[in-house]
């Protein structure tokens, strides 16, 4: 199989786990989308940890209370690392992922066209 430039062959960088699933999407002559598994290795070199499911995208929704706090913190120019630390303290039962908070801050700033929201200002908030 030829490796495409778009194809990502990402293995585990932490423990060298060989688990890998590559898929390709194409349309057939009937304009139906088909998903084809091009490479599958289901073996792991470690025990699976059920708690890791908390980091799956479908479990990483920020609730309205957290979003309201992020908006308030952002309007007060509180940097993202401090926001994350506060949110983790206030909501210990919720998995607060840095990336999700940074994305929400970015979206909030963009949608509210914050004055002074130039690249330097946004960069200082996202630190």
Beta strands, then each sheet from edge to edge (+ up, - down):
strand 1: 20-27
strand 2: 33-41
sheet 1: 1+ 2-
end
